[in-house]
């Protein structure tokens, strides 16, 4: 797979997201069906949290996350779901979890990011364009902590910044 050198413009990103949300595009509908499912989201969150991103990012307190209607912060073990499954479900249902840069205590607010479904889709597209070998691992379900780290960096930062 050859690496695509061009970057998407903001307008192109907006159009892709609009197509994705409205399901008018067969390509984006296929991506949603095949790749943006609970298993893919859950796998990348688990892998990222337990070894992929923990050298640069921390998961903020649940009270700082964004919850869609019908969701609220849960108490640990309250519903039998593990935290990663809860996070995956929350993101897929329209919420967002907050991460922060564990290495920058002085400039905390500038280095906080929300991970939501839109960012996961954009991270997927950026990874496909900029890191085709990691993208191939993701598609083949052959990824590891590095693959999830790269993916989450594209989601939150738009590029590889750490590692």
Order of alpha helices (4+ residues) and beta strands (2+ residues): alpha-alpha-alpha-beta-alpha-beta-beta-alpha-alpha-alpha
